[in-house]
Amino acid sequence: MVPAAVTVEVHRVGPAGSLAADSQFGVALTTLWHAVSQAGGAVGFAPPVERPAVAAKAAPVVDDLRSGRAQGIALIAGHDLVGFGRLTPGTGITAHTGSITLVMIDPTRQGSGLGALLMNELMTLAAELGLERVELSIRDGHRLDGFYRRHGFVEWGRRPGWVRVADGDDRDEIFLWADPRSAR
């Protein structure tokens, strides 16, 4: 069920962003990540997951955002973090590339266009940073490939049975890439 229309604000997270990567953001990120994980979202956990396990993974993400090693896009509705995605630019000989991870939308707001808004913002950020290629990976079985293809991503490889969702339920990890200068 999608809630009634609420104004959603887009914020960049980190040193140059409009939203600080502080402890308050860390709590909000943990809350969103836990909700998405509990709903079966493909964000590194399989339900059920305990909140402290998610918090342990969120802490280094916040540190990377705080230090500028990564940049984030946060979607805020009222006082709630309802969407988040992280962009990590490459360095050295891969400085023209980047990785997009942790793309998540509050489960109660999925299907409302927030995922498309988040991806457009991440691709805009990547283009502004001068990145020529960005990659991401998805778990097979979530029908996410069509969503990412609509944002210019194409598959470049798979790792068969790489993700174990549950005993006897192994999924392929699918790798996609796009040129952010033309994918928006």
C-alpha positions as CSV (number, residue, x, y, z in Angstrom):
1,M,0.0,0.0,0.0
2,V,1.4,3.4,-1.0
3,P,0.7,6.2,1.5
4,A,-1.0,9.4,0.5
5,A,1.1,11.9,-1.3
6,V,3.7,13.4,0.9
7,T,6.4,15.9,-0.3
8,V,9.7,14.1,-0.7
9,E,12.9,16.1,-0.4
10,V,16.1,14.9,-2.1
11,H,19.3,15.5,-0.1
12,R,22.9,14.7,-0.8
13,V,24.6,13.1,2.2
14,G,28.1,13.8,3.2
15,P,30.6,16.7,3.5
16,A,29.4,18.6,0.5
17,G,25.8,17.6,0.9
18,S,22.7,19.2,2.5
19,L,22.4,16.3,5.0
20,A,25.1,15.5,7.5
21,A,26.3,11.9,7.8
22,D,26.0,12.0,11.6
23,S,24.6,9.7,14.3
24,Q,21.1,10.8,13.6
25,F,21.4,9.9,10.0
26,G,23.0,6.6,11.1
27,V,19.9,5.8,13.1
28,A,17.6,6.7,10.2
29,L,19.7,4.6,7.8
30,T,19.6,1.6,10.2
31,T,15.8,2.0,10.5
32,L,15.2,2.0,6.7
33,W,17.7,-0.7,6.0
34,H,16.2,-3.0,8.7
35,A,12.6,-2.4,7.3
36,V,13.7,-3.1,3.7
37,S,15.6,-6.3,4.9
38,Q,12.6,-7.5,6.9
39,A,10.4,-7.1,3.9
40,G,12.8,-9.3,1.8
41,G,14.6,-6.5,0.0
42,A,17.9,-7.5,-1.6
43,V,20.2,-5.3,0.5
44,G,22.6,-7.7,2.1
45,F,20.4,-9.6,4.6
46,A,17.7,-12.2,4.4
47,P,14.8,-12.0,6.8
48,P,14.5,-12.3,9.7
49,V,17.4,-10.0,10.6
50,E,18.1,-8.4,14.0
51,R,18.4,-4.6,14.1
52,P,21.9,-4.7,15.7
53,A,23.2,-6.7,12.8
54,V,22.0,-4.0,10.4
55,A,23.4,-1.2,12.6
56,A,26.8,-2.9,12.5
57,K,26.7,-2.7,8.7
58,A,25.3,0.9,8.7
59,A,28.1,2.3,10.8
60,P,30.9,1.9,8.2
61,V,28.5,3.3,5.5
62,V,28.0,6.4,7.6
63,D,31.8,6.7,8.1
64,D,32.4,6.5,4.3
65,L,29.8,9.2,3.7
66,R,31.2,11.4,6.5
67,S,34.8,11.1,5.1
68,G,33.7,11.6,1.5
69,R,34.9,8.2,0.3
70,A,31.3,7.7,-0.8
71,Q,28.3,10.0,-1.5
72,G,24.7,9.3,-0.8
73,I,21.3,10.4,-1.9
74,A,18.6,10.4,0.7
75,L,14.9,10.8,0.1
76,I,13.2,12.4,3.1
77,A,9.4,12.5,3.7
78,G,8.5,14.6,6.7
79,H,11.1,13.5,9.2
80,D,11.5,10.0,7.8
81,L,14.3,8.6,5.6
82,V,12.2,6.8,2.9
83,G,14.9,6.1,0.3
84,F,18.7,5.9,0.1
85,G,21.4,5.0,-2.4
86,R,25.2,5.1,-2.1
87,L,27.7,6.0,-4.9
88,T,31.3,5.2,-4.4
89,P,33.6,6.7,-7.0
90,G,36.7,4.8,-8.2
91,T,40.2,5.9,-7.5
92,G,43.5,5.9,-9.4
93,I,43.2,4.1,-12.7
94,T,39.5,3.5,-12.1
95,A,38.7,7.1,-11.2
96,H,36.3,7.3,-14.2
97,T,34.1,4.6,-12.7
98,G,31.9,4.1,-9.7
99,S,29.7,1.7,-7.8
100,I,26.1,2.1,-6.8
101,T,25.0,0.2,-3.7
102,L,22.3,0.1,-1.1
103,V,19.5,1.3,-3.3
104,M,16.5,1.0,-1.1
105,I,13.0,2.4,-0.7
106,D,10.8,2.1,2.3
107,P,8.6,-1.0,1.7
108,T,5.4,1.0,2.3
109,R,6.3,3.4,-0.4
110,Q,7.4,1.1,-3.2
111,G,5.6,1.5,-6.4
112,S,5.2,5.2,-5.9
113,G,8.0,6.4,-8.3
114,L,10.6,7.0,-5.5
115,G,12.9,4.3,-6.9
116,A,13.0,6.0,-10.2
117,L,13.6,9.4,-8.5
118,L,16.5,7.9,-6.5
119,M,18.1,6.3,-9.5
120,N,17.8,9.5,-11.5
121,E,19.5,11.4,-8.7
122,L,22.3,8.9,-8.3
123,M,23.0,8.9,-12.1
124,T,22.9,12.7,-12.1
125,L,25.5,12.7,-9.2
126,A,27.7,10.2,-11.1
127,A,27.6,12.4,-14.2
128,E,28.4,15.5,-12.2
129,L,31.4,13.7,-10.7
130,G,32.6,13.0,-14.2
131,L,32.1,9.3,-14.0
132,E,31.8,7.5,-17.3
133,R,30.8,4.1,-16.0
134,V,28.9,3.0,-12.9
135,E,28.2,-0.6,-11.9
136,L,25.9,-2.3,-9.5
137,S,24.9,-5.8,-8.7
138,I,21.5,-7.3,-8.0
139,R,20.2,-10.6,-6.7
140,D,18.4,-12.8,-9.2
141,G,14.8,-13.5,-8.4
142,H,13.7,-10.0,-7.5
143,R,12.8,-8.9,-11.0
144,L,14.9,-5.8,-10.6
145,D,16.8,-6.1,-13.9
146,G,13.9,-4.5,-15.8
147,F,13.9,-1.5,-13.4
148,Y,17.7,-1.0,-13.9
149,R,17.5,-1.5,-17.6
150,R,15.0,1.4,-17.8
151,H,17.8,3.5,-16.3
152,G,20.3,2.5,-19.0
153,F,22.0,-0.5,-17.3
154,V,23.0,-3.6,-19.2
155,E,24.1,-6.9,-17.8
156,W,27.8,-7.8,-18.1
157,G,28.1,-10.9,-16.0
158,R,26.8,-13.3,-13.4
159,R,28.1,-15.3,-10.5
160,P,25.8,-18.4,-10.4
161,G,24.5,-19.4,-7.0
162,W,26.5,-16.7,-5.3
163,V,23.9,-15.4,-2.9
164,R,22.4,-17.8,-0.4
165,V,19.0,-16.4,0.7
166,A,18.1,-19.5,2.7
167,D,19.1,-23.2,2.8
168,G,18.4,-24.6,-0.6
169,D,17.7,-21.1,-2.1
170,D,20.9,-19.9,-3.9
171,R,20.6,-17.0,-6.4
172,D,22.8,-15.6,-9.1
173,E,24.4,-12.3,-8.5
174,I,23.9,-10.2,-11.6
175,F,26.3,-7.4,-12.6
176,L,25.1,-4.4,-14.5
177,W,26.8,-1.2,-15.8
178,A,25.7,2.1,-17.4
179,D,27.1,5.3,-18.6
180,P,25.6,8.0,-16.3
181,R,26.2,10.7,-19.0
182,S,23.5,9.1,-21.2
183,A,21.5,6.8,-18.9
184,R,19.3,9.4,-17.3
